[in-house]
Amino acid sequence: MIKFTNDNKGAMVEDMQMEMETRNLVMWEIPEIRNELAEFNYEVTKAKKVIYQGEENKHDDIVTSIMLALYAIKNRSRASVD
């Protein structure tokens, strides 16, 4: 189970950005995906915490799903099953 915190969500966002910039992660040309990625932002609070989310009144479910899938791929167990 993954519990989102500001720190691990930030790490997932940065990892997704890096994978997209290096073309290791390529998105389909589907408008809903492109729109959510374009509308996904961050905000720095007065307490200096970074909050990642979709723009106000916008969804970020697709972006979150992509981050979780990438996290699962990179952190899957290497143990073999006998």
PDB file of N, CA, C and O in Angstrom:
ATOM      1  N   MET A   1       0.836  -1.164   0.000  1.00  0.00           N
ATOM      2  CA  MET A   1       0.000   0.000   0.000  1.00  0.00           C
ATOM      3  C   MET A   1       0.893   1.244   0.000  1.00  0.00           C
ATOM      4  O   MET A   1       1.946   1.267   0.637  1.00  0.00           O
ATOM      5  N   ILE A   2       0.461   2.254  -0.712  1.00  0.00           N
ATOM      6  CA  ILE A   2       1.199   3.507  -0.787  1.00  0.00           C
ATOM      7  C   ILE A   2       0.368   4.604  -0.142  1.00  0.00           C
ATOM      8  O   ILE A   2      -0.789   4.825  -0.499  1.00  0.00           O
ATOM      9  N   LYS A   3       0.976   5.279   0.805  1.00  0.00           N
ATOM     10  CA  LYS A   3       0.326   6.430   1.429  1.00  0.00           C
ATOM     11  C   LYS A   3       1.009   7.680   0.880  1.00  0.00           C
ATOM     12  O   LYS A   3       2.216   7.864   1.037  1.00  0.00           O
ATOM     13  N   PHE A   4       0.212   8.541   0.230  1.00  0.00           N
ATOM     14  CA  PHE A   4       0.789   9.761  -0.318  1.00  0.00           C
ATOM     15  C   PHE A   4       1.155  10.728   0.795  1.00  0.00           C
ATOM     16  O   PHE A   4       0.356  11.016   1.686  1.00  0.00           O
ATOM     17  N   THR A   5       2.366  11.212   0.720  1.00  0.00           N
ATOM     18  CA  THR A   5       2.819  12.326   1.547  1.00  0.00           C
ATOM     19  C   THR A   5       3.353  13.383   0.587  1.00  0.00           C
ATOM     20  O   THR A   5       3.551  13.105  -0.595  1.00  0.00           O
ATOM     21  N   ASN A   6       3.584  14.577   1.082  1.00  0.00           N
ATOM     22  CA  ASN A   6       4.168  15.604   0.217  1.00  0.00           C
ATOM     23  C   ASN A   6       5.503  15.143  -0.343  1.00  0.00           C
ATOM     24  O   ASN A   6       5.807  15.387  -1.511  1.00  0.00           O
ATOM     25  N   ASP A   7       6.302  14.478   0.484  1.00  0.00           N
ATOM     26  CA  ASP A   7       7.631  14.045   0.050  1.00  0.00           C
ATOM     27  C   ASP A   7       7.571  12.966  -1.023  1.00  0.00           C
ATOM     28  O   ASP A   7       8.213  13.093  -2.065  1.00  0.00           O
ATOM     29  N   ASN A   8       6.789  11.886  -0.772  1.00  0.00           N
ATOM     30  CA  ASN A   8       6.822  10.818  -1.764  1.00  0.00           C
ATOM     31  C   ASN A   8       6.052  11.197  -3.028  1.00  0.00           C
ATOM     32  O   ASN A   8       6.399  10.735  -4.114  1.00  0.00           O
ATOM     33  N   LYS A   9       5.020  12.022  -2.910  1.00  0.00           N
ATOM     34  CA  LYS A   9       4.318  12.477  -4.109  1.00  0.00           C
ATOM     35  C   LYS A   9       5.247  13.365  -4.934  1.00  0.00           C
ATOM     36  O   LYS A   9       5.271  13.279  -6.162  1.00  0.00           O
ATOM     37  N   GLY A  10       6.001  14.210  -4.258  1.00  0.00           N
ATOM     38  CA  GLY A  10       6.980  15.046  -4.964  1.00  0.00           C
ATOM     39  C   GLY A  10       8.019  14.217  -5.682  1.00  0.00           C
ATOM     40  O   GLY A  10       8.389  14.519  -6.816  1.00  0.00           O
ATOM     41  N   ALA A  11       8.494  13.165  -5.021  1.00  0.00           N
ATOM     42  CA  ALA A  11       9.475  12.273  -5.654  1.00  0.00           C
ATOM     43  C   ALA A  11       8.870  11.574  -6.867  1.00  0.00           C
ATOM     44  O   ALA A  11       9.544  11.397  -7.881  1.00  0.00           O
ATOM     45  N   MET A  12       7.602  11.177  -6.768  1.00  0.00           N
ATOM     46  CA  MET A  12       6.935  10.526  -7.901  1.00  0.00           C
ATOM     47  C   MET A  12       6.747  11.497  -9.060  1.00  0.00           C
ATOM     48  O   MET A  12       6.919  11.122 -10.220  1.00  0.00           O
ATOM     49  N   VAL A  13       6.395  12.740  -8.750  1.00  0.00           N
ATOM     50  CA  VAL A  13       6.234  13.756  -9.797  1.00  0.00           C
ATOM     51  C   VAL A  13       7.566  13.980 -10.502  1.00  0.00           C
ATOM     52  O   VAL A  13       7.628  13.998 -11.731  1.00  0.00           O
ATOM     53  N   GLU A  14       8.627  14.151  -9.725  1.00  0.00           N
ATOM     54  CA  GLU A  14       9.951  14.380 -10.306  1.00  0.00           C
ATOM     55  C   GLU A  14      10.397  13.191 -11.144  1.00  0.00           C
ATOM     56  O   GLU A  14      10.977  13.368 -12.215  1.00  0.00           O
ATOM     57  N   ASP A  15      10.130  11.982 -10.664  1.00  0.00           N
ATOM     58  CA  ASP A  15      10.503  10.787 -11.409  1.00  0.00           C
ATOM     59  C   ASP A  15       9.733  10.713 -12.725  1.00  0.00           C
ATOM     60  O   ASP A  15      10.311  10.398 -13.765  1.00  0.00           O
ATOM     61  N   MET A  16       8.431  11.004 -12.684  1.00  0.00           N
ATOM     62  CA  MET A  16       7.625  10.981 -13.902  1.00  0.00           C
ATOM     63  C   MET A  16       8.128  12.033 -14.891  1.00  0.00           C
ATOM     64  O   MET A  16       8.226  11.764 -16.088  1.00  0.00           O
ATOM     65  N   GLN A  17       8.443  13.220 -14.398  1.00  0.00           N
ATOM     66  CA  GLN A  17       8.955  14.279 -15.276  1.00  0.00           C
ATOM     67  C   GLN A  17      10.262  13.849 -15.939  1.00  0.00           C
ATOM     68  O   GLN A  17      10.448  14.047 -17.140  1.00  0.00           O
ATOM     69  N   MET A  18      11.160  13.263 -15.159  1.00  0.00           N
ATOM     70  CA  MET A  18      12.449  12.827 -15.698  1.00  0.00           C
ATOM     71  C   MET A  18      12.252  11.757 -16.764  1.00  0.00           C
ATOM     72  O   MET A  18      12.882  11.800 -17.821  1.00  0.00           O
ATOM     73  N   GLU A  19      11.374  10.797 -16.482  1.00  0.00           N
ATOM     74  CA  GLU A  19      11.136   9.719 -17.441  1.00  0.00           C
ATOM     75  C   GLU A  19      10.504  10.255 -18.727  1.00  0.00           C
ATOM     76  O   GLU A  19      10.790   9.748 -19.812  1.00  0.00           O
ATOM     77  N   MET A  20       9.659  11.263 -18.618  1.00  0.00           N
ATOM     78  CA  MET A  20       9.056  11.853 -19.812  1.00  0.00           C
ATOM     79  C   MET A  20      10.078  12.683 -20.587  1.00  0.00           C
ATOM     80  O   MET A  20      10.104  12.645 -21.817  1.00  0.00           O
ATOM     81  N   GLU A  21      10.918  13.431 -19.874  1.00  0.00           N
ATOM     82  CA  GLU A  21      11.923  14.265 -20.539  1.00  0.00           C
ATOM     83  C   GLU A  21      12.965  13.426 -21.259  1.00  0.00           C
ATOM     84  O   GLU A  21      13.459  13.830 -22.311  1.00  0.00           O
ATOM     85  N   THR A  22      13.309  12.267 -20.713  1.00  0.00           N
ATOM     86  CA  THR A  22      14.300  11.393 -21.342  1.00  0.00           C
ATOM     87  C   THR A  22      13.659  10.426 -22.329  1.00  0.00           C
ATOM     88  O   THR A  22      14.331   9.572 -22.906  1.00  0.00           O
ATOM     89  N   ARG A  23      12.353  10.573 -22.513  1.00  0.00           N
ATOM     90  CA  ARG A  23      11.564   9.763 -23.450  1.00  0.00           C
ATOM     91  C   ARG A  23      11.516   8.282 -23.064  1.00  0.00           C
ATOM     92  O   ARG A  23      11.244   7.435 -23.915  1.00  0.00           O
ATOM     93  N   ASN A  24      11.777   7.960 -21.796  1.00  0.00           N
ATOM     94  CA  ASN A  24      11.595   6.600 -21.296  1.00  0.00           C
ATOM     95  C   ASN A  24      10.116   6.329 -21.021  1.00  0.00           C
ATOM     96  O   ASN A  24       9.687   5.176 -20.961  1.00  0.00           O
ATOM     97  N   LEU A  25       9.353   7.391 -20.857  1.00  0.00           N
ATOM     98  CA  LEU A  25       7.910   7.312 -20.641  1.00  0.00           C
ATOM     99  C   LEU A  25       7.261   8.225 -21.668  1.00  0.00           C
ATOM    100  O   LEU A  25       7.429   9.444 -21.630  1.00  0.00           O
ATOM    101  N   VAL A  26       6.520   7.622 -22.581  1.00  0.00           N
ATOM    102  CA  VAL A  26       5.883   8.373 -23.663  1.00  0.00           C
ATOM    103  C   VAL A  26       4.372   8.226 -23.511  1.00  0.00           C
ATOM    104  O   VAL A  26       3.857   7.120 -23.345  1.00  0.00           O
ATOM    105  N   MET A  27       3.676   9.347 -23.571  1.00  0.00           N
ATOM    106  CA  MET A  27       2.227   9.339 -23.400  1.00  0.00           C
ATOM    107  C   MET A  27       1.532   9.200 -24.743  1.00  0.00           C
ATOM    108  O   MET A  27       2.023   9.674 -25.768  1.00  0.00           O
ATOM    109  N   TRP A  28       0.386   8.545 -24.720  1.00  0.00           N
ATOM    110  CA  TRP A  28      -0.456   8.461 -25.908  1.00  0.00           C
ATOM    111  C   TRP A  28      -1.008   9.837 -26.220  1.00  0.00           C
ATOM    112  O   TRP A  28      -1.116  10.687 -25.336  1.00  0.00           O
ATOM    113  N   GLU A  29      -1.348  10.050 -27.448  1.00  0.00           N
ATOM    114  CA  GLU A  29      -1.951  11.314 -27.881  1.00  0.00           C
ATOM    115  C   GLU A  29      -3.447  11.291 -27.620  1.00  0.00           C
ATOM    116  O   GLU A  29      -4.255  11.337 -28.547  1.00  0.00           O
ATOM    117  N   ILE A  30      -3.800  11.219 -26.351  1.00  0.00           N
ATOM    118  CA  ILE A  30      -5.195  11.230 -25.934  1.00  0.00           C
ATOM    119  C   ILE A  30      -5.436  12.563 -25.225  1.00  0.00           C
ATOM    120  O   ILE A  30      -4.738  12.891 -24.266  1.00  0.00           O
ATOM    121  N   PRO A  31      -6.421  13.332 -25.695  1.00  0.00           N
ATOM    122  CA  PRO A  31      -6.630  14.679 -25.133  1.00  0.00           C
ATOM    123  C   PRO A  31      -6.769  14.708 -23.610  1.00  0.00           C
ATOM    124  O   PRO A  31      -6.231  15.612 -22.971  1.00  0.00           O
ATOM    125  N   GLU A  32      -7.469  13.753 -23.018  1.00  0.00           N
ATOM    126  CA  GLU A  32      -7.652  13.759 -21.572  1.00  0.00           C
ATOM    127  C   GLU A  32      -6.325  13.632 -20.832  1.00  0.00           C
ATOM    128  O   GLU A  32      -6.117  14.279 -19.805  1.00  0.00           O
ATOM    129  N   ILE A  33      -5.430  12.800 -21.352  1.00  0.00           N
ATOM    130  CA  ILE A  33      -4.110  12.642 -20.717  1.00  0.00           C
ATOM    131  C   ILE A  33      -3.309  13.928 -20.866  1.00  0.00           C
ATOM    132  O   ILE A  33      -2.767  14.446 -19.889  1.00  0.00           O
ATOM    133  N   ARG A  34      -3.236  14.432 -22.066  1.00  0.00           N
ATOM    134  CA  ARG A  34      -2.480  15.674 -22.318  1.00  0.00           C
ATOM    135  C   ARG A  34      -3.015  16.837 -21.479  1.00  0.00           C
ATOM    136  O   ARG A  34      -2.239  17.612 -20.920  1.00  0.00           O
ATOM    137  N   ASN A  35      -4.344  16.954 -21.394  1.00  0.00           N
ATOM    138  CA  ASN A  35      -4.939  18.049 -20.618  1.00  0.00           C
ATOM    139  C   ASN A  35      -4.581  17.951 -19.143  1.00  0.00           C
ATOM    140  O   ASN A  35      -4.202  18.946 -18.525  1.00  0.00           O
ATOM    141  N   GLU A  36      -4.703  16.740 -18.571  1.00  0.00           N
ATOM    142  CA  GLU A  36      -4.379  16.603 -17.146  1.00  0.00           C
ATOM    143  C   GLU A  36      -2.913  16.879 -16.879  1.00  0.00           C
ATOM    144  O   GLU A  36      -2.573  17.516 -15.882  1.00  0.00           O
ATOM    145  N   LEU A  37      -2.040  16.406 -17.761  1.00  0.00           N
ATOM    146  CA  LEU A  37      -0.616  16.681 -17.579  1.00  0.00           C
ATOM    147  C   LEU A  37      -0.340  18.179 -17.663  1.00  0.00           C
ATOM    148  O   LEU A  37       0.456  18.709 -16.889  1.00  0.00           O
ATOM    149  N   ALA A  38      -0.987  18.852 -18.587  1.00  0.00           N
ATOM    150  CA  ALA A  38      -0.781  20.294 -18.741  1.00  0.00           C
ATOM    151  C   ALA A  38      -1.339  21.086 -17.560  1.00  0.00           C
ATOM    152  O   ALA A  38      -0.829  22.156 -17.228  1.00  0.00           O
ATOM    153  N   GLU A  39      -2.392  20.556 -16.925  1.00  0.00           N
ATOM    154  CA  GLU A  39      -3.051  21.266 -15.822  1.00  0.00           C
ATOM    155  C   GLU A  39      -2.558  20.830 -14.445  1.00  0.00           C
ATOM    156  O   GLU A  39      -3.083  21.287 -13.430  1.00  0.00           O
ATOM    157  N   PHE A  40      -1.555  19.953 -14.398  1.00  0.00           N
ATOM    158  CA  PHE A  40      -1.006  19.472 -13.132  1.00  0.00           C
ATOM    159  C   PHE A  40       0.074  20.447 -12.690  1.00  0.00           C
ATOM    160  O   PHE A  40       1.043  20.683 -13.413  1.00  0.00           O
ATOM    161  N   ASN A  41      -0.095  21.007 -11.514  1.00  0.00           N
ATOM    162  CA  ASN A  41       0.805  22.063 -11.026  1.00  0.00           C
ATOM    163  C   ASN A  41       1.236  21.793  -9.594  1.00  0.00           C
ATOM    164  O   ASN A  41       0.860  20.799  -8.973  1.00  0.00           O
ATOM    165  N   TYR A  42       2.035  22.716  -9.104  1.00  0.00           N
ATOM    166  CA  TYR A  42       2.406  22.674  -7.693  1.00  0.00           C
ATOM    167  C   TYR A  42       2.201  24.049  -7.090  1.00  0.00           C
ATOM    168  O   TYR A  42       2.164  25.066  -7.782  1.00  0.00           O
ATOM    169  N   GLU A  43       2.070  24.036  -5.781  1.00  0.00           N
ATOM    170  CA  GLU A  43       1.904  25.282  -5.028  1.00  0.00           C
ATOM    171  C   GLU A  43       2.793  25.184  -3.802  1.00  0.00           C
ATOM    172  O   GLU A  43       2.861  24.136  -3.160  1.00  0.00           O
ATOM    173  N   VAL A  44       3.471  26.268  -3.479  1.00  0.00           N
ATOM    174  CA  VAL A  44       4.284  26.329  -2.265  1.00  0.00           C
ATOM    175  C   VAL A  44       3.470  27.067  -1.217  1.00  0.00           C
ATOM    176  O   VAL A  44       3.063  28.211  -1.418  1.00  0.00           O
ATOM    177  N   THR A  45       3.238  26.391  -0.090  1.00  0.00           N
ATOM    178  CA  THR A  45       2.438  26.986   0.971  1.00  0.00           C
ATOM    179  C   THR A  45       3.274  27.965   1.797  1.00  0.00           C
ATOM    180  O   THR A  45       4.489  28.066   1.626  1.00  0.00           O
ATOM    181  N   LYS A  46       2.604  28.675   2.684  1.00  0.00           N
ATOM    182  CA  LYS A  46       3.314  29.590   3.585  1.00  0.00           C
ATOM    183  C   LYS A  46       4.307  28.846   4.468  1.00  0.00           C
ATOM    184  O   LYS A  46       5.328  29.397   4.878  1.00  0.00           O
ATOM    185  N   ALA A  47       3.990  27.587   4.752  1.00  0.00           N
ATOM    186  CA  ALA A  47       4.883  26.754   5.572  1.00  0.00           C
ATOM    187  C   ALA A  47       6.013  26.142   4.749  1.00  0.00           C
ATOM    188  O   ALA A  47       6.754  25.291   5.243  1.00  0.00           O
ATOM    189  N   LYS A  48       6.145  26.576   3.490  1.00  0.00           N
ATOM    190  CA  LYS A  48       7.202  26.121   2.578  1.00  0.00           C
ATOM    191  C   LYS A  48       7.046  24.661   2.155  1.00  0.00           C
ATOM    192  O   LYS A  48       8.026  24.013   1.789  1.00  0.00           O
ATOM    193  N   LYS A  49       5.815  24.141   2.205  1.00  0.00           N
ATOM    194  CA  LYS A  49       5.547  22.799   1.710  1.00  0.00           C
ATOM    195  C   LYS A  49       5.043  22.889   0.282  1.00  0.00           C
ATOM    196  O   LYS A  49       4.320  23.816  -0.084  1.00  0.00           O
ATOM    197  N   VAL A  50       5.437  21.915  -0.512  1.00  0.00           N
ATOM    198  CA  VAL A  50       5.011  21.880  -1.903  1.00  0.00           C
ATOM    199  C   VAL A  50       3.820  20.934  -2.013  1.00  0.00           C
ATOM    200  O   VAL A  50       3.872  19.794  -1.551  1.00  0.00           O
ATOM    201  N   ILE A  51       2.755  21.420  -2.628  1.00  0.00           N
ATOM    202  CA  ILE A  51       1.555  20.614  -2.845  1.00  0.00           C
ATOM    203  C   ILE A  51       1.390  20.431  -4.346  1.00  0.00           C
ATOM    204  O   ILE A  51       1.329  21.402  -5.100  1.00  0.00           O
ATOM    205  N   TYR A  52       1.318  19.162  -4.771  1.00  0.00           N
ATOM    206  CA  TYR A  52       1.122  18.841  -6.181  1.00  0.00           C
ATOM    207  C   TYR A  52      -0.334  18.463  -6.399  1.00  0.00           C
ATOM    208  O   TYR A  52      -0.891  17.659  -5.652  1.00  0.00           O
ATOM    209  N   GLN A  53      -0.951  19.044  -7.428  1.00  0.00           N
ATOM    210  CA  GLN A  53      -2.359  18.739  -7.710  1.00  0.00           C
ATOM    211  C   GLN A  53      -2.753  19.333  -9.055  1.00  0.00           C
ATOM    212  O   GLN A  53      -2.018  20.129  -9.641  1.00  0.00           O
ATOM    213  N   GLY A  54      -3.926  18.932  -9.531  1.00  0.00           N
ATOM    214  CA  GLY A  54      -4.475  19.538 -10.727  1.00  0.00           C
ATOM    215  C   GLY A  54      -4.887  20.964 -10.419  1.00  0.00           C
ATOM    216  O   GLY A  54      -5.092  21.325  -9.260  1.00  0.00           O
ATOM    217  N   GLU A  55      -5.007  21.780 -11.471  1.00  0.00           N
ATOM    218  CA  GLU A  55      -5.471  23.146 -11.267  1.00  0.00           C
ATOM    219  C   GLU A  55      -6.817  23.122 -10.553  1.00  0.00           C
ATOM    220  O   GLU A  55      -7.507  22.103 -10.540  1.00  0.00           O
ATOM    221  N   GLU A  56      -7.181  24.246  -9.965  1.00  0.00           N
ATOM    222  CA  GLU A  56      -8.427  24.325  -9.213  1.00  0.00           C
ATOM    223  C   GLU A  56      -9.603  23.842 -10.059  1.00  0.00           C
ATOM    224  O   GLU A  56      -9.773  24.246 -11.210  1.00  0.00           O
ATOM    225  N   ASN A  57     -10.402  22.976  -9.462  1.00  0.00           N
ATOM    226  CA  ASN A  57     -11.578  22.378 -10.102  1.00  0.00           C
ATOM    227  C   ASN A  57     -11.238  21.462 -11.283  1.00  0.00           C
ATOM    228  O   ASN A  57     -12.097  21.182 -12.118  1.00  0.00           O
ATOM    229  N   LYS A  58      -9.994  21.000 -11.351  1.00  0.00           N
ATOM    230  CA  LYS A  58      -9.578  20.080 -12.412  1.00  0.00           C
ATOM    231  C   LYS A  58      -9.184  18.754 -11.782  1.00  0.00           C
ATOM    232  O   LYS A  58      -8.761  18.703 -10.626  1.00  0.00           O
ATOM    233  N   HIS A  59      -9.324  17.694 -12.546  1.00  0.00           N
ATOM    234  CA  HIS A  59      -8.970  16.364 -12.054  1.00  0.00           C
ATOM    235  C   HIS A  59      -7.485  16.096 -12.230  1.00  0.00           C
ATOM    236  O   HIS A  59      -6.831  16.681 -13.093  1.00  0.00           O
ATOM    237  N   ASP A  60      -6.960  15.199 -11.394  1.00  0.00           N
ATOM    238  CA  ASP A  60      -5.584  14.747 -11.570  1.00  0.00           C
ATOM    239  C   ASP A  60      -5.486  13.223 -11.433  1.00  0.00           C
ATOM    240  O   ASP A  60      -4.417  12.685 -11.148  1.00  0.00           O
ATOM    241  N   ASP A  61      -6.613  12.537 -11.641  1.00  0.00           N
ATOM    242  CA  ASP A  61      -6.652  11.085 -11.479  1.00  0.00           C
ATOM    243  C   ASP A  61      -5.737  10.357 -12.463  1.00  0.00           C
ATOM    244  O   ASP A  61      -5.067   9.393 -12.094  1.00  0.00           O
ATOM    245  N   ILE A  62      -5.709  10.817 -13.706  1.00  0.00           N
ATOM    246  CA  ILE A  62      -4.874  10.160 -14.711  1.00  0.00           C
ATOM    247  C   ILE A  62      -3.404  10.346 -14.368  1.00  0.00           C
ATOM    248  O   ILE A  62      -2.624   9.397 -14.439  1.00  0.00           O
ATOM    249  N   VAL A  63      -3.022  11.560 -13.997  1.00  0.00           N
ATOM    250  CA  VAL A  63      -1.627  11.831 -13.635  1.00  0.00           C
ATOM    251  C   VAL A  63      -1.231  10.983 -12.436  1.00  0.00           C
ATOM    252  O   VAL A  63      -0.147  10.401 -12.420  1.00  0.00           O
ATOM    253  N   THR A  64      -2.093  10.908 -11.439  1.00  0.00           N
ATOM    254  CA  THR A  64      -1.810  10.094 -10.254  1.00  0.00           C
ATOM    255  C   THR A  64      -1.675   8.621 -10.628  1.00  0.00           C
ATOM    256  O   THR A  64      -0.802   7.929 -10.105  1.00  0.00           O
ATOM    257  N   SER A  65      -2.517   8.143 -11.513  1.00  0.00           N
ATOM    258  CA  SER A  65      -2.441   6.747 -11.961  1.00  0.00           C
ATOM    259  C   SER A  65      -1.132   6.463 -12.674  1.00  0.00           C
ATOM    260  O   SER A  65      -0.529   5.409 -12.473  1.00  0.00           O
ATOM    261  N   ILE A  66      -0.688   7.395 -13.505  1.00  0.00           N
ATOM    262  CA  ILE A  66       0.588   7.228 -14.211  1.00  0.00           C
ATOM    263  C   ILE A  66       1.731   7.172 -13.212  1.00  0.00           C
ATOM    264  O   ILE A  66       2.621   6.329 -13.327  1.00  0.00           O
ATOM    265  N   MET A  67       1.709   8.076 -12.223  1.00  0.00           N
ATOM    266  CA  MET A  67       2.769   8.089 -11.204  1.00  0.00           C
ATOM    267  C   MET A  67       2.789   6.782 -10.424  1.00  0.00           C
ATOM    268  O   MET A  67       3.859   6.226 -10.174  1.00  0.00           O
ATOM    269  N   LEU A  68       1.616   6.285 -10.038  1.00  0.00           N
ATOM    270  CA  LEU A  68       1.540   5.034  -9.275  1.00  0.00           C
ATOM    271  C   LEU A  68       2.009   3.840 -10.109  1.00  0.00           C
ATOM    272  O   LEU A  68       2.697   2.957  -9.595  1.00  0.00           O
ATOM    273  N   ALA A  69       1.646   3.809 -11.372  1.00  0.00           N
ATOM    274  CA  ALA A  69       2.083   2.718 -12.246  1.00  0.00           C
ATOM    275  C   ALA A  69       3.601   2.742 -12.402  1.00  0.00           C
ATOM    276  O   ALA A  69       4.249   1.698 -12.337  1.00  0.00           O
ATOM    277  N   LEU A  70       4.162   3.915 -12.606  1.00  0.00           N
ATOM    278  CA  LEU A  70       5.617   4.040 -12.729  1.00  0.00           C
ATOM    279  C   LEU A  70       6.305   3.637 -11.430  1.00  0.00           C
ATOM    280  O   LEU A  70       7.329   2.954 -11.452  1.00  0.00           O
ATOM    281  N   TYR A  71       5.746   4.059 -10.306  1.00  0.00           N
ATOM    282  CA  TYR A  71       6.290   3.680  -9.001  1.00  0.00           C
ATOM    283  C   TYR A  71       6.270   2.164  -8.831  1.00  0.00           C
ATOM    284  O   TYR A  71       7.253   1.578  -8.378  1.00  0.00           O
ATOM    285  N   ALA A  72       5.162   1.528  -9.191  1.00  0.00           N
ATOM    286  CA  ALA A  72       5.032   0.075  -9.054  1.00  0.00           C
ATOM    287  C   ALA A  72       6.038  -0.651  -9.933  1.00  0.00           C
ATOM    288  O   ALA A  72       6.639  -1.636  -9.505  1.00  0.00           O
ATOM    289  N   ILE A  73       6.227  -0.175 -11.153  1.00  0.00           N
ATOM    290  CA  ILE A  73       7.188  -0.806 -12.062  1.00  0.00           C
ATOM    291  C   ILE A  73       8.594  -0.702 -11.499  1.00  0.00           C
ATOM    292  O   ILE A  73       9.346  -1.676 -11.520  1.00  0.00           O
ATOM    293  N   LYS A  74       8.953   0.462 -10.999  1.00  0.00           N
ATOM    294  CA  LYS A  74      10.317   0.681 -10.507  1.00  0.00           C
ATOM    295  C   LYS A  74      10.582   0.028  -9.152  1.00  0.00           C
ATOM    296  O   LYS A  74      11.737  -0.208  -8.796  1.00  0.00           O
ATOM    297  N   ASN A  75       9.535  -0.264  -8.399  1.00  0.00           N
ATOM    298  CA  ASN A  75       9.720  -0.797  -7.053  1.00  0.00           C
ATOM    299  C   ASN A  75       9.183  -2.200  -6.866  1.00  0.00           C
ATOM    300  O   ASN A  75       9.015  -2.653  -5.734  1.00  0.00           O
ATOM    301  N   ARG A  76       8.913  -2.894  -7.955  1.00  0.00           N
ATOM    302  CA  ARG A  76       8.389  -4.248  -7.816  1.00  0.00           C
ATOM    303  C   ARG A  76       9.470  -5.154  -7.242  1.00  0.00           C
ATOM    304  O   ARG A  76      10.668  -4.925  -7.406  1.00  0.00           O
ATOM    305  N   SER A  77       9.007  -6.162  -6.580  1.00  0.00           N
ATOM    306  CA  SER A  77       9.927  -7.098  -5.929  1.00  0.00           C
ATOM    307  C   SER A  77      10.720  -7.856  -6.973  1.00  0.00           C
ATOM    308  O   SER A  77      10.181  -8.265  -8.001  1.00  0.00           O
ATOM    309  N   ARG A  78      11.969  -8.037  -6.711  1.00  0.00           N
ATOM    310  CA  ARG A  78      12.849  -8.797  -7.614  1.00  0.00           C
ATOM    311  C   ARG A  78      12.902 -10.280  -7.222  1.00  0.00           C
ATOM    312  O   ARG A  78      13.554 -11.090  -7.881  1.00  0.00           O
ATOM    313  N   ALA A  79      12.200 -10.611  -6.132  1.00  0.00           N
ATOM    314  CA  ALA A  79      12.218 -12.007  -5.668  1.00  0.00           C
ATOM    315  C   ALA A  79      11.462 -12.894  -6.620  1.00  0.00           C
ATOM    316  O   ALA A  79      10.422 -12.504  -7.151  1.00  0.00           O
ATOM    317  N   SER A  80      11.977 -14.085  -6.840  1.00  0.00           N
ATOM    318  CA  SER A  80      11.285 -15.038  -7.712  1.00  0.00           C
ATOM    319  C   SER A  80      10.369 -15.916  -6.879  1.00  0.00           C
ATOM    320  O   SER A  80      10.596 -16.127  -5.687  1.00  0.00           O
ATOM    321  N   VAL A  81       9.345 -16.416  -7.520  1.00  0.00           N
ATOM    322  CA  VAL A  81       8.414 -17.313  -6.854  1.00  0.00           C
ATOM    323  C   VAL A  81       8.731 -18.722  -7.289  1.00  0.00           C
ATOM    324  O   VAL A  81       8.805 -19.003  -8.485  1.00  0.00           O
ATOM    325  N   ASP A  82       8.923 -19.626  -6.319  1.00  0.00           N
ATOM    326  CA  ASP A  82       9.242 -21.029  -6.641  1.00  0.00           C
ATOM    327  C   ASP A  82       7.979 -21.838  -6.839  1.00  0.00           C
ATOM    328  O   ASP A  82       8.050 -23.035  -7.116  1.00  0.00           O
TER     329      ASP A  82
END
